Amino acid sequence: MRKFHVIEAFRNDQPVLPMRQTLGSGGYDLASLYEVTIKPNEIVMIQTGLKVEMPKNEVMLVFPRSSLGLKKRLMMANNVGVIDSDYFNTPSNEGHIMIPLYNFGQETVTINKGERVAQGIFTSYETTTDDQPLNLNRFGGFGSTDSNL
């Protein structure tokens, strides 16, 4: 199953469910749950109020929308986001999809509620024949597995 879900804690905020804009679009547009102001040289986590369920051998890659840098002088602080299948329903935040945006411009930028800022693309992946993950379960999100290095 591959499906976006609204996180219960954000249901009243009416998150925008991602959708492809055309039949030929590969990405599902991800929108901001709230109006957010980003000052120059500031990084802000854009909340979506969503989580995504997908097969175990898939990830959702999150890329900025092409207009983000050109029109708003914003970029994703992590360049490309990787949403793993086991991020869904993690105890720390239910698998909340968040997008870290960095304002590299010289003016404050406003992201409006419901504004599309990124796109998620599903892809499958392969593992090595001798693969042995360090952990069997995930407990967090951004940077949560760094402590094992």
N, C-alpha and C positions, 0 to 999 in steps of 0.2 A: 504494500500500500504506500502511496505517495500522496500526502495531503497536508495542507496548512490548517492549523487549529488556532482559535482565539484562546489566549490564556485567561482563565476564569477571573483572575484579579483585575483584568483590564476590559472585561466584557462591557461594562457601562460606558467606557470611553470610545466604544465603537471603532475598533481597529479596521483598517481597510484590508480585506483579503487580497493577496497578490493575484495578479492575472497577467496573462500575455496580452499585449496590445494588438497583435495581428496573428494570423494563422502561421506565418513564417517566423515569428519571434521565438528565440530560444530561451529568453529570460523572463522570469516572473517579477514584475515590478514590486519593490518593497517601499512602503510609504511610512512617513513619520506619524507617530501616534499623537504627538503634541506639537504646538508651535514652539520653536526653539530658536534662540538667538546665539550666534557664534561670533565671538570677537576675533580680531586678527591674532594669529598665532595660538589660537585656543583649539583644544580638542574637546568635542562634546559627543557623548554616546546618544545616538538617536534610538529611541525605543519604538518598537513596532507593535508590541502587544500580542505578538504571534510566536508560535512554535511550529516546527515542521516534522512530520513523520515520514520516514522513507525506509526502503529495504536496507538490511545490514551492510550490503556491499556498495552502498552509495554515499556520496556526500553532496551537499549543496554548496557550490562556490558562489560567493557574493562579490560582485563587482560594482563599481560606481556607475551610475548612468552617464552616458557620454557627455551630456550637457553640464554636468555638475562642475567640472573644472573650468570649462570654457565660459559659462555664463555666471557662475557664482564664486569662482576661485576657491572651490572646496575639493578636497580629495579624501579618500578613505585613509585613516591613519595606519591601518594594517595592510594597505595596498589591496589585498584580496582576502576575503574572509572564507573560512572553511567551517561549515556546519556539519559535524559528524552525525551519523545516524544515532549514536548513543547519547547525543546531547538532548534528544527529545525526553521531556519529563525528568530532567536531572533534579535532585533534591534541592539544590541551591536556588534555582530560579525557574523551574519547569521547562528549561530549554528556550528561554526568551531570546529571540533574534534581535540583536542590537547592532547598530552600525556606527563605528567611531569615525566621525568626520572632523577633518582638520582644515581650518581657514588659513590658507597661505596668502590670501589677499591683504589689502591694507584697509579694508572697510568691514564693518560689522555686517553680517549676513543673517537674514531671517529665513528659517525653514518653516513653512506653513503646515498646519495640521492636515494630514492627507496628502502632502506633497511627496511624489515619488523621488527617492534619492539613490536607490541601488536596485540591482536586479540579481535574482538567484537563478543559477543554472545547475540542474541536476546532472551528475555524471557518476558512472561506476568506477571502481578502482580495483586493482589487483594487489595481492600481498605476496611476499616471498615464500618459498616452500618451507623455509626454516623459521617462519615468523613466530615470535613468542612475545606478545604484548606484556609490558611491565605491570599493567593493572587489568583486572577483569571488568571493573565497573568504573564509571565516571561519576564524579561528585560535583563538578563545577563547570564554569565556562571559560571565558577569556584568561588564558595563561594558567589554567588550573593544573595542567600536567607538567609545568616547568619544574616543580619541586622534585620531580623524579630524576632530573638530569644530574 
